[in-house]
Amino acid sequence: YTASGFAACGKLFSSLFGVKYLTAMIISAIVIVAYTTLGGFLAASTTDFIQSIIMSVALIVVLIFGVETAGGIGAVIHNASELPGYLSMTLSYDVNTGKAAPYSALTIVSTAAWGLGYFGMPHILLRFMAIEDEEKLKLSRKVATGWVVISLAVAVLIGIIGLAMTAAGELIPLEGSASETIIVKIADLMSQHGVLPALLAGTILAGILASTMSTADSQLLAASSSVSSDLLGDFLKKKTGKKGSMFADRITLLIIALVAVFLARDPNSSVFNIVSFAWAGFGAVFGPVVLFALFWKRSNWQGALAGMISGGAMVFIWKYLVRPLGGAWDIYELLPAFLVSCAAIVLVSLLTKAPSKEIVEEFESV
């Protein structure tokens, strides 16, 4: 997941300044790792707050400029409605044939399975875990849900507007992973219209950078704190105290960053495909555990461990061994992995010792 953030930053700077993708990506990674290592959770939270404001402004500017350049909202809607399968829940527009192809029920269910990933996303759950007042959780939930709905809706709209701008001859057609640079191309076009548009274009590009940095630093923090606090917590406290824990945090963060840089080294890699695989991994490994811990008091640590291992393994098995078979097997790996993880949690929990009375009482009190 961190690799997808690094790759997005690399593509941004490579498109803007004409530098090599690998150089741009490594510099981006160094900046993100530097402020996360030095400032920790406070730095990530503060930058995330500022970044969210920049992202919001950037999205609004892109929408307004894009619609105007494409010839108005009417032209955008007309261009989109001309596509076969427009606004259909059962038909998909095929770029290669120019015709609408029907979605199977299996494909619809598979696509909807993306929603299961939210239950296990560390960078989302991390914010709720750090809340200063439990009474604010209800408000936070509304704000977070509202932001996700707005940002995802705008992302879809930008794609539609970009298509209309291309049809109007304002943008060159983008294919494959290059289509992920659509906002960069819109910003570049805007910068050619004068000083003020150029400043707004800079805000848009800063918004893209903000969104990728925000996710990358959260992933780095979640992973490093898991190692120092959860896996090595007791050992580090006894042997080295807070300094040792902090050192372990930073070493873990650096190792994960290096692995992420290695994964993001290919300039032709699709950010979407990297995110898709990472999303399935997080969703299948952590999602079922979180849900069962909250809603089934008979679940225990053996079941949780079995669910995490089986879910994580199934993501790889389905992605690389089963899904390539095509046909009915061409299902997003999160769905089968999530179901396997749930089954493992239930089965192993029932076959092993029930949680202690103390744990059950704590569950019921919550």
C-alpha angles and dihedrals in degrees: 000000000000088000090060090056092049091047092051091051090048092052091048096053093038091054093045105044103021093239121143113281094232093052092048092047094050093049090050091050092050092053093049093045092046098057093038092051095045100040104028121191095344091055092048093047094047094047091045090056092051092041092053090056091050091047092052093051091045093052092050092048092049091051095049096044094042094051092047094048093047090056103267137305091292092059091048093051093043092050092049094045090054089065113096110249094026111177091350120145092203103038130068127200110238110213093199098053099026089228137107116262120197121246115228119230087248092056092050092051090044092052093045088055088077085083091065089067094071092073091066105037110125094196090056098040091044092070093054092047090056096052114133096212125034090209089067093060092090092053091044090053091054093046093047094047092046092050093050093049092048097044095047092046090051091048090057091046092052089056091051092046091047089054091052091048089052091050089050090054094246094115133035114242113269122210136190118347089347088075087072088072093063094115090050090053091049091050090049090052091048093052089062093065100072143288099303094047088048090055090049089048088055089053090053092051090047087052092056090048090047094054094049094045091048093057096040095052091048092053092048092050095047093050097045094047090049091058097043098038105030108025101031100017102114094037093050094046092053097042108032111004123213095332092058091048091051091048091051089049093055096043090051091048092052094047092051090047091052092050089048091051089052092050092047096049095104110089091201095056116117115239088209093055092049091049091046093057094043091047090054091049095051093041096051097040101044106016100073092042092054093047096047092045089055101041110025118056093189092067114106139186093269090056092046092051092047090050093050094048096044093043093049093046093048091055089061095039094051095041097050106023110025107029095054087065087075127199114070089357093062094100127137104265094232093072100057092036092052092050092047090050092050091049092049092050092052096042098045093042091054092046094051135057117298119246116275122267089252092057093046091051091050090049092051094046090055 
